[in-house]
Amino acid sequence: MKQYVTITIDGVHIRAAKGTSVLDAAIEYGICIPHLCHVPGLSDIGSCRLCIVEHVVNGKSKITTSCTLNVEEGMVILSNTEWVKKLRRNNAELLVAQAPNSRAIQDIAVRCGVKEVRYPFRNHDCVLCGRCVRVCTEMWGARAIGFVGRGNGRHVDFPLGVRPDFCKHCGSCITLCPMTITPCDGPMKIGEEYLCGKCESQLSMAEGISDTCVWCELGKGFQCARYT
Amino acid sequence: MSKLNNISDLNAIRKRLRSRRDSISTVITICGGTGCQASRSQDVIDAVRKELKKQKLGRKVLVRVTGCHGFCEQGPIMVLEPGNIFYCHLKPEDASDIVTKTLLKGEVIERLLYTDPVTSQKIQIETEIPFYRAQDRQLLAQNRQLDPCSIEDYLAIGGYSALAKTLAELTPEAIIEKIKASGLRGRGGGGYPTARKWTECRDTPGDEKYVICNADEGDPGAYMDRSVLEGNPHLILEGMMIGAWAVGAQQGYVYVRNEYPLAVKHVRIAVQQAREFGLLGEHILDSNFSFDVEIARGGGAFVCGESTALMVSLEGKVGEPRPKDVHTVKDGLWHKPTTLNNVETWANVPSIILNGASWFAARGTKDSKGTKIFALTGRIKNTGLVEVAMGTSLRNIVFDIGGGATDGVGIKAVQTGGPSGGCLPIDKFDLPVDFEALYEAGSMIGSGGIVVMDEKTCMVDVAKYFLTFLQDESCGKCVPCRLGIDRMLEIITDITEGRGRPEQIDLLKELAETVAHTSLCGLGKTAPNPVLSTLRYFPEEYEAHINEKRCPAGVCQALIKYEIDDEKCKGCGICLDACPHDAIKGEKKEIHTIDQDTCQKCGICIEECKLDAISVA
């Protein structure tokens, strides 16, 4: 039999099954915590650091990722404080500066409140969220791709750089890749990258309308866990 | 050697070994640690042995090759007993003099004695050397008394008596209570109370538990763990056994850097010897305690010194940290409860059990007890491994032990705690080495590296150095560490190359906060410390770089210019010949000039000029 615990997220009491993560519990109750590397059904590695929340223990706040934090009785979580929003925005800014050529990443940036990018853009085609690696390893057991290298040299590759026979071209890695959706205005050329932010004006209009969650509208774009 | 079946066997053999040890009074102790090996101590050892054989003293004199004494810059080091005579900078040719003069005639050889760089006096007795005198060597002193490859030496000086006491008299709870009363805290950097870790691990249900010794020391310039592990491996094993008994583990691992070949070799020999003596294995000393240790060699990643990454690496996977929302004491190696401690932490355990918690707690400050080993390096007269009681001030370490600045340049700052630590300016030198005091000042004890910097060091360049190191060593798993450190380095590089803008300082601070709070593991969480502490204590250096495009210390190459003083230059042509880039022009006996476009700012000309005519502007 499932055991349930009660936790508090942003002041709301939530009943969640033991063993679920804070992120899953929050999404189930419609509390949107932005996330990128989390995919329902796959293990959570806590690499994008967008789903960070404040975990309050004995009056002290600690920043942690909600995807790797399992619910416990009486847990107090703050998902939307100014501090969390600022740290989340900074991480989203780092991401969008690295890979502006993805609608998913651009949407995440808008959603996390990035108004300007203070770093020179780099037009990379991977943000190392690891969604592809985990779906290949965990869902299909193929292990056809994995992470290679460390630090700046970290990248996703086939073993020894050659596509192995056990890759069956299933395409799951591509389906889950946030880089496959180009920005609305088409791919950005190197040297001409910008923070799109076009949906922001629409969002601020929709904010006042009841029954419309602007975050969810954006979430559809980058495969938010609510829509998969 | 026969197996030790019970504690009386152990005591009997110890008695025998001790009387054999006492029967030889003339002992030549030569350091065979990695530092001295690098300055050819092995040749000295061979030469001394050969000479003793020649003089037919082989049976009367014992040559003991020990682990690191700590004073590596003086190596190879020798201490002669009786008399406690200290010889340094030895060469194989000195062997015959040492044997014929000092051993046979009792003469002290003046040229081999240590010269105090502060007073320029020769010092004969080891314990009177200021470098040693100002220390409180509890762990390192043992290195000098034993051959790390000999369990007999360790037994003779009382080794494994803490284990015997543990198995005979103490329950696991009593041990944890003792450790708790001693106030021992993790020596690897975090300073987490050891007893709390052990209690949590013991209280977690599970039949299978592990203890791990973290010897994956990676901080640049730090080698405390290496010296303890390679100099006294049985001490670590004994500590681990006591810890395993306390938390209920049957299996231990020593995770040691593969770049420490001597430490790997010595700890392997130690484990083999302990197994032969029955100190590792089933039913140790006739108790119901069974324990074994395996050696795992680290594959060369700095991040594997982080506890979760270390465990992942031990499991045979790529060493990347995993989220620590559930602590490793509950969910560690192979998802079993695991107690991981640093080499130095384990090394402190046996003496706490033997001498009592109050003996240990007598040293130190309110919350930081005992002694701590530091690797003292940088621009000071004496460098090496130093062990001091917690609470000793930085000033004592730098000036009393370190002997103060070299070549008359003023000391500006110390960098403590390696890449995760920070820089403290000279007006903070009265701070005690204490976990909290240094943390509040923006630095940390860390694993124990202390780098002393003088006026010729550019603090922005120091921050850049550590960021480069961390960017290289970040595993790249999480965004703030991979991209955040990279962007911080990008900004700092801009600043050192004259492209800095004032608003970048605020961005740097904000980025530092993000990286510190949102990174996955300790590497990322502490990575901004070098930047934050230099920003906090040396803002004027950043401002000079940004606003005036000037490097006050004359280090950042893009911001400096080498110039020849017209009045001092005599046109000798030395610098002209020395310049590898042909950037210096001028006829003989005429004033030389430096072509700024060709100059690569290597600094060779400054070193070569006898007239002090070249300066950095």
Interface residues (C-beta under 8 A of the other chain):
Chain A: D44 I45 G46 S47 C48 R49 L50 I52 I63 T64 T65 T68 L69 N70 K86 L87 N90 N91 L94 L95 A97 Q98 R118 Y119 P120 V127 L128 F147 G149 R150 G151 N152 G153 R154
Chain B: A301 V303 V318 R322 P323 D325 V326 Q471 D472 E473 S474 C475 G476 K477 C478 V479 P480 R482 L483 G484 D486 R487 E490 L507 E510 L511 E513 T514 H517 T518 S519 L520
